[in-house]
Amino acid sequence: MSSSIALDIPEAQATLAQQFQAVRGATAALAARLSAEDQMVQSCAEASPVKWHLAHTTWFFETFVLREFLGDYRPSHPEFLWLFNSYYKTLGKHPEKKLRASFSRPSLEVVRAYRQEVELAVLRLLEKGASEAAQARIELGMHHEQQHQELIATDIKHAFWTNPLQPAYAPAAESVDSRERCAAGRMVFEPYPGGLAPIGHAGLGFSFDNELGRHDVQLVPYQLGRRLVTCAEYLEFIDDGGYARPELWLSDGWDTIQAEQWRAPLYWQQEDDGAWQIFTLRGRAPLEVMLQTPVCHVSYYEADAYARWAGFRLPTEFEWEHAASGLPVEGNFVESGRLHPACAVAPARGEQPQQMFGDVWEWTQSAYTAYPGYRPAGGALGEYNGKFMCSQMVLRGGSAVTPQTHMRASYRNFFTPGTRWQFSGIRLAADEDRA
């Protein structure tokens, strides 16, 4: 649904209704560039078809809002209640993730009609005067959908890259943006004092449950790079044999790059003449024109190996949050339209780090675990975050395809260390006396 629906909604809930419609409209806009055939593709284990994203985000509102808070709601497609369930075991069975590309039915037209039907029902709930609990659930659903907006971009990028034609999602830019043309400047490190630092969501505004509870962490004085690691810097690592030096790699990382034959970040391809090309959502481009942009689509293993090669380390998630707290949530997000990381503006403004938000998700050396006092929500929603607190690493800051209103300093993203299809990159850290 791309247009607003005019209903007589109480003023206190009108803002939420507008935000809800804006989020739903943004999802539709991301999918609007794609054909029905495009929206059926599932090109890797981590990805899902765009059509499935459209249906699942709608399923979330139907399952956790309408079925619980709208007493007279009757689903027009009862089979969707299990068909578009992702992983909520409490709600019963669901199809295997790897089979999502086989869902030729329902058709895209039916999914779009399903979206509109559920949107209208949510707006009618607000018109009736939704309870505070219902409003909180709608807000959770909006942020859940923003997560899937980012997944639409990352998933279709991988799908188009695996296509022999390597089509572009969006037209090539008419001119090179000044941030891509600029020189990033030398790497400078900013020192931060040690001491007790408050970590976690402070309680104002929305947060996911994994950002709670707020607690103090003892930090040793540390330093952070003022900008992200660039493609040019990462290319030096490659040229120095970084992928052939086992001493730089974690054991599992070395085994992974040998098994997968990784020799460069995902979407980098070396031509017969030795020149590198990089695939973006706007199609292929010479790496030469992207050298000053942040390197992205690297795994935790690659980020860690690069940091070792450079003589530094990755930050902890607590160091990152300590440095980011109080900074404005500004940067290169999906709203910029770039759809790719952009060069830092050199020199750095004042002594604040750059690119803390947007551009790339920044790997930290922190394992994804619960904060002190963490309690998952009751019922099926308790499966949202807590069940994944094993064998995952934390990333911070958002990316060039993250919605800006979805991000905050306490936000914790998490992926397995071998993940590369996300827009993930590197910020270096060091102890007080190292940089």
N, C-alpha and C positions, 0 to 999 in steps of 0.2 A: 504494500500500500504506500503510494508515494505522495498522496495529498492528505491534508488534515480533515478530520471529521468534526463538524460543529455540533457539540452537544451542550446541554445546560449543566455544566459541571460546577460544583461549589468552588468559590474562589480559592479556598485553602488547598484544594486538590488540583486546580487548573494548571499550576506550574508542573506538577508531576505528570499530568496528562500531556502537556506540551513536550516535556522531555521524553516521555514514552514514545510519542509519535515521531520525534526527531531521531531517536535511536532506531526505530523500526524503518524509517525512511532511509537512513544511512545504509542499512543492510541492503535494502532494495536497490539503492543506487550502486553499491559495489557489484551486485549481481547483474545489473542492467546491461553491462558491457558484454555479457557472456551469452552465447547461444544455449539452447536446451541441451545440445550435445556436449558443450563445454562443461555444463553443470552436472554431468553424469560421471566425470572422470575421477578416479581415485588412484593416484600414481605411486603411492608409497604407504607403508604401514602406519605412519603417523597421521596421514592425511585423510580427509573425507570429501565426498563430492559436495559441490556448492549447494546443490538441491537439498542434500541431507542437512546442511547447516541451516538453510531456510526453514526446513520442517522442524528440526530439533529445537531451535530457539523458540519456535511457536509452541511446540510440545511443552517446553518448560513453563510458559505462562499458563497453558491449559492445565497442566498437572499440578503445579504448585500454587497457582493463584485461583483460577476459575473453579476447579474442582473442590477447593477448600473454602473459598470465601464467597462464591456466587451460588446461593442455594438452589436456584432453579436452572442451573446450567446443565445442558444435555449435549454431549459431544455428538457431532454429526458423523464422525469417523471413529467409532470406538476402537477399531483395530490400530489406529495411530498411537494409542496409549502404550502399546508394547513395541510397535514397529520403529518408533523414533526415540525410544528410550536408549540412552547411550551406555550407561554402566551402573545404574542404580539397582543393585541386587534386591534391595528391600521392596521394590515395586514389582518384582517378578522377572520373568525371562525377557530377553531381548536378542535381536539378531547379532551375530558376530560382526565385529567392526570391519573385518576384511571383506564382508559381503555387501557393504553399503553401495558399491558401484553397480550391483546387480538389481537395484531397486528401479527398474524402468517404470514400474507403476508404484505409487500414483504418479501421474504425469506432472510436469512442471506447472501446467495450468491449474491442476487440482491443488498442488502445494500452495500456489499463490492465492487461490481462493480460501484455502485453510488459514493462511496468514491473515487475510482480511477479516475473516469470520472471528478469529480469536482476538484480533486487535479491537474490533468493535465491541466484543463482549467485555474486554478489560476496561474500555472507556465507559461502557454502561455501568460497570461496577463502580467506577469513580463518580459517575453521575449520581448514583444512588447514595453515595457517601461511604466510601470504603473505610474500614477500621484502620487504626495505626498499624496493626499487624499485617493487613492486606497491603497497605501502602509500602511497608518495608519489604514485603515479598516482591512487589512490582519493581522496586528499586533494585533488588538483588537480580531479578530477571533482566533488567536493563543492562547491568554490568556483565552478566553472563552473556548477553547477546553481543556486547562490545568485544568480549573475548573471541567470540565466533566471527566477528567482523575481521579481526586480525587473522584468524585462521583461514577465512575465505581468501585473503590476499596471499598468505604463505602457501596454501594448498594449490591454488590455481597457478602460482609461479612455478611450483615443482611440476605440475601437470603439463604446462606449456614447455618447460625445459626438456621434459622427457619426450615430447612430441618431436619427431624428426624435422618438422617444419620450424620448430621453435618460434611460434607466433608471439606477438607482443600483446599483453593485456591492455595497455594504454598506448596512445600514439607517442612516438619519439618526441622529445622536447625540441622546439624549434631552435633554441639556442642553449648553450651550456650555461647553467646557472652560475652566478658569481661565486657562490659558496663551493661549487665544484671546481671552478677555475683557480681558486686561490691557493696559496701555499699554506699548509697547516702550521708551519714553524717548528722549531726544535721542541723536543719533549721537555717540559718543565714540570717539576714536582712541587706540590703545595704541602707544607707541614701542618699537622693537626695535633693538638695536645692530647695526652692521655687523660685518664680519670673515668669517673662514672658517667655513662651516657644513657639517657632514656631511649629505649628501643621499642617499637611497636606503635600501633595506632593510638592517638591521644584521645579518641572518643568523639571528635567533632566531624560530622559528615559520615559518608559511607565507608565501610571497610569490609573485607572478607574475614571470616573467622580465624584464618591462619595468621592474621596481623595482630591478634590479641593473645595473651594480655600484655599490656605494657609493663616493661621491667627495666631495671638498670643493668648495664653490662660494663665491666671494667675493661677499658681500652688502654693499651700501651701506645705511647706516641707513635704516629705513623705518618706516611706521606702518600699522596695520590697524584697520579699524572693529571695534569690540568686538561688534557684532551684525550680522546680515544686513539688507539693504535691505528695507523693508516694502512692502506693497501701497499703503499711504497715500502713501509717498514716491514710488513709481513713478507713482501717479495724478497727482501734481503735475507730473511730467515730461510725461505725456500732455496734461494741461490747459494746459501751457505750449507746446504745439505741437511736442513733441519729435520726433514722427514726420513733421513737415513741415519740418524744419530740416536741410538737407543738410550744413551745416558740422559737425554733431555725429557724422556717420556715416562709417565707412570706405566707400570707393568701392563695394566689392562688397556691403556691407551696405545701402547706399542703393539700389543696383540691385535687391537682393533684396526689400526692403520695398515698392518700387514694383511689382515684378512680382507679388508675392504679396498686395499690398494689406493688409499688416499695419498695424494702428493701435492694437494693444494686445497683451498677452501671449496666448498660446494659452489657450483656455477662458474668456476674458473676453468677455462679450456685453453691449452697451449696449441697453437697452430704449427704446421710443419716448418715454418720459418723461425720458430721460437717465440713469436709474439703471442701475448696472452689476450684472450677475449673474456668478457664477463657477461653473463646473462642477467638481465634485470626485467622488471615488470614492463619496461618500455622496450624490450628486445635486447639484442646483442649490442655490445659496445666495446671498443678497444680499451683494455685495462689502462693503457697509457693516459687516457683522458680522465680516469677515475683514481689515479694513484694517490691523490691527496684526500680522498674520502675514507671514512673508517672501513676497515676490513670487516666483513660480516659473513654469516653462514659458516662459522667455525664451531667445532664442538668444544666442550670443556677440556677434553684431552689436548686439542690443538692450542687453546688459549693458555693452558698451563705450560705446555712445552715451549710456546713462544716466550712466555714470561721468564722461564728458566734460561732460555737462550739469551735473552736481553739482560739477564742479571738481576731480575726483579721477581715479583710474585703477583698473584691475583689478590685483590682486597677481600676481606671477610664481608659478609653482608652487613655486619654491624658497623664496620668502618665506612662502608658506602652510605648507609642510612645516616650516620652521624654527620658526614660531609654534606649530604643532600638536604638535611633538615633545615628549613628556613629559606631555602632557595625557591624562587618562583618556578612553577611547573610550566616551563616554556621550552620549546625546542622544535625539532623537525618531526612532527607527527603526521598521521595520515591526512589531516586537514590541509597540510601544505601542498598536497598534490604531487610532491616529488616521487614518492613511492620507493625511495632509495636513500640510504644515508648520505649526508652532505658534509662537505669540508668544514672544519672548525674555522672560525674567524680569528686570524692571528694579527696582532698579539692578543693574549687573553685579556679580557676586561677585568681590571683590578686584580685581585688575587683569588677570585672565585673559579672553581673548575668549570669547564665548558662541557656541553653535550651530556650533562648528567641525566637529562630527560630527552627521550626521543632518539632518533638515529638507529641505535642498536641496543638490544638487551645485553647487559653487561654481566658476564659470568663472574661469580664470586667463588671463593674456595670453601664456602659454607654448605654443608649438607642440609637438606630440607628436613627439619625436625620441628616438633612442637615447641612453642614458647612455654615458660612456666605458667601453670594454671590453665593451659588450653583445654577447652572442653568442646568437642564437636556438637553441632546442633542435633536435636532429637529427630528421630525419624529418618526418612530417606535423604534429607538434606545434609545429614551428618556425613554422608559419603562424598560430599562435594570436594573437600580438600584433605581431610584427615587421612583417608585411606591411602593416599599417595606418599605418605611420609616415610619412604623407604627407597634407598638407592637413587635419589634425585639430588640435583644440585640447584642452588638458588641463583636466580638472575634478577637484576634490578634495572629500573629506569625506563622501560618502554622502548619502542622502536619507531621507524619511519612509517609503519602501517598500524600503529596503535592509536586509537582515539585519544585525544588529549584529555578529555574529561574523565577518562578511565584511570588516569595515573595519579599517584601521590608518592611521597617519599617512603612510606611504610609498605608499599605494595611488594609482595613476594611472588615472583614467578618461579617455576621449577620445571626442570626437564632432566631426563637421564643424561649422563655425561657424554654419550655418543651422539646426541641430537645435533643436527646441522641444518635442518630445513627451516628453522626459525631465523629471524634476523638477529643473530647473536654475535657479539663482538668482544673486544678486549679493552679494559682499562688497567693500567699497571699500578702496582702499589709497592711500597718499600717500608722497611723499618725506619725509625727516626734518623739513624746515622748512615743509611745506605745510599740514598739517591744523590 
